């Protein structure tokens, strides 16, 4: 599923494709606009997105 959110660095709206087959996920992905690393926290319950957070990584 595609999920839209604001980058915690540049505040641009970006999107990521989320894998609904893995209930709990934590990973790092770069912003497609400013290229800074974003820690992504995702949880699915019964195939529905129940939690999403995009956190800046202290450098």
TINU-426850 format. One record per residue: residue number from 1; residue in three letters; x, y, z of N, C-alpha, C in turn. Coordinates in nm, 3 decimals. Each point is the difference from the previous one (the first is absolute). Example, Ala and Ser with C-alpha at 12.3 -4.5 7.8 and 13.67 -1.06 7.14 Angstrom:
BEGIN
  num  residuo      n.X      n.Y      n.Z     ca.X     ca.Y     ca.Z      c.X      c.Y      c.Z
    1      ALA    1.319   -0.569    0.780   -0.089    0.119    0.000    0.090    0.120    0.000
    2      SER   -0.035    0.105   -0.072    0.082    0.119    0.006   -0.077    0.109    0.073
***
This chain:
BEGIN
  num  residuo      n.X      n.Y      n.Z     ca.X     ca.Y     ca.Z      c.X      c.Y      c.Z
    1      UNK    0.083   -0.118    0.000   -0.083    0.118    0.000    0.088    0.124    0.000
    2      UNK   -0.045    0.104   -0.067    0.075    0.126   -0.003   -0.049    0.088    0.115
    3      UNK    0.098    0.058    0.074   -0.032    0.085    0.114    0.071    0.134   -0.017
    4      UNK   -0.075    0.110    0.012    0.054    0.135   -0.014    0.022    0.061    0.138
    5      UNK    0.112    0.073    0.015    0.031    0.066    0.127    0.101    0.111   -0.026
    6      UNK    0.027    0.081    0.102    0.097    0.109   -0.012    0.137   -0.047    0.047
    7      UNK    0.102    0.035   -0.077    0.138   -0.029    0.039    0.031    0.079    0.127
    8      UNK    0.063   -0.063    0.100    0.034    0.073    0.123    0.116    0.097   -0.016
    9      UNK    0.062    0.004   -0.116    0.110    0.093   -0.027   -0.045    0.119   -0.084
   10      UNK   -0.052   -0.029   -0.120   -0.031    0.107   -0.095   -0.150    0.036   -0.002
   11      UNK   -0.083   -0.079    0.068   -0.144    0.023    0.012   -0.078   -0.016   -0.130
   12      UNK    0.066   -0.051   -0.103   -0.071   -0.029   -0.126   -0.085   -0.126    0.018
   13      UNK   -0.113   -0.004   -0.069   -0.080   -0.122    0.002    0.066   -0.103   -0.091
   14      UNK    0.025   -0.117    0.054    0.058   -0.110   -0.077   -0.087   -0.124    0.023
   15      UNK    0.029   -0.105   -0.074   -0.074   -0.124    0.020    0.098   -0.117    0.003
   16      UNK   -0.044   -0.105    0.067    0.074   -0.126    0.004   -0.099   -0.113   -0.022
   17      UNK    0.050   -0.106   -0.060   -0.080   -0.121   -0.016    0.024   -0.085    0.124
   18      UNK   -0.107   -0.033    0.071    0.009   -0.080    0.121   -0.043   -0.143   -0.028
   19      UNK    0.073   -0.096    0.058   -0.029   -0.142   -0.017   -0.094   -0.047    0.111
   20      UNK   -0.124   -0.025   -0.036   -0.102   -0.040    0.097    0.019   -0.142    0.051
   21      UNK    0.087   -0.080   -0.063    0.017   -0.140    0.040    0.087   -0.015    0.125
   22      UNK    0.069    0.107    0.042    0.084   -0.004    0.120   -0.066    0.091    0.104
   23      UNK   -0.053   -0.056    0.109   -0.078    0.079    0.096    0.078    0.112    0.069
   24      UNK    0.123   -0.025    0.042    0.079    0.100    0.072    0.131    0.024   -0.074
   25      UNK    0.025    0.125   -0.036    0.119    0.032   -0.080    0.069    0.124    0.055
   26      UNK    0.133   -0.003   -0.004    0.083    0.116    0.028    0.114   -0.003   -0.101
   27      UNK    0.015    0.107   -0.074    0.108    0.005   -0.099    0.036    0.144   -0.030
   28      UNK    0.108    0.018   -0.074    0.049    0.132   -0.038   -0.015    0.015   -0.151
   29      UNK   -0.056    0.112   -0.040   -0.014    0.030   -0.143    0.029    0.148   -0.020
   30      UNK    0.067    0.033   -0.109    0.033    0.139   -0.029   -0.119    0.074   -0.060
   31      UNK   -0.012    0.128    0.038   -0.103    0.086   -0.059    0.029    0.015   -0.149
   32      UNK   -0.104   -0.011   -0.081    0.017    0.012   -0.146    0.025    0.144   -0.044
   33      UNK   -0.021    0.097    0.089    0.022    0.141   -0.033    0.135    0.049    0.050
   34      UNK    0.026   -0.015    0.131    0.123    0.056    0.058    0.109   -0.104    0.028
   35      UNK   -0.033   -0.128   -0.017    0.095   -0.112    0.014    0.048   -0.026    0.143
   36      UNK   -0.062    0.062    0.100    0.037   -0.029    0.139   -0.063   -0.132    0.045
   37      UNK    0.066   -0.072    0.092   -0.052   -0.129    0.046   -0.116    0.017    0.098
   38      UNK   -0.105   -0.077   -0.023   -0.120    0.004    0.083   -0.018   -0.138    0.062
   39      UNK   -0.017   -0.005    0.132   -0.036   -0.126    0.065   -0.151   -0.015   -0.010
   40      UNK   -0.043   -0.110   -0.057   -0.141   -0.026   -0.024   -0.046   -0.112    0.093
   41      UNK   -0.107    0.028    0.076   -0.060   -0.098    0.091   -0.142   -0.025   -0.049
   42      UNK   -0.032   -0.127   -0.025   -0.129   -0.036   -0.059   -0.057   -0.121    0.073
   43      UNK   -0.131    0.004    0.027   -0.070   -0.115    0.055   -0.131   -0.019   -0.077
   44      UNK   -0.030   -0.126   -0.029   -0.126   -0.036   -0.063   -0.076   -0.093    0.093
   45      UNK   -0.131    0.018    0.010   -0.089   -0.091    0.072   -0.110   -0.042   -0.095
   46      UNK   -0.015   -0.130   -0.017   -0.101   -0.056   -0.090    0.008    0.062   -0.140
   47      UNK    0.123    0.021   -0.049    0.020    0.053   -0.134   -0.021    0.149   -0.014
   48      UNK   -0.032    0.069    0.110   -0.023    0.144   -0.001    0.115    0.071    0.072
   49      UNK    0.041    0.115   -0.052    0.104    0.079    0.063   -0.050    0.053    0.134
   50      UNK    0.065   -0.040    0.109   -0.043    0.044    0.133    0.095    0.103    0.059
   51      UNK    0.124    0.006   -0.050    0.096    0.098    0.053    0.104    0.030   -0.108
   52      UNK    0.033    0.128   -0.013    0.106    0.042   -0.091    0.070    0.120    0.062
   53      UNK    0.133   -0.002   -0.001    0.077    0.116    0.044    0.125    0.009   -0.086
   54      UNK    0.039    0.120   -0.032    0.121    0.028   -0.077    0.083    0.096    0.084
   55      UNK    0.118   -0.045    0.043    0.081    0.073    0.096    0.134    0.039   -0.062
   56      UNK    0.042    0.123    0.027    0.133    0.041   -0.046    0.104   -0.073    0.084
   57      UNK    0.112   -0.031   -0.063    0.109   -0.069    0.068    0.105    0.104    0.035
   58      UNK    0.035    0.007    0.127    0.102    0.096    0.044    0.132   -0.030   -0.068
   59      UNK    0.059    0.103   -0.055    0.128   -0.019   -0.072    0.110    0.069    0.073
***
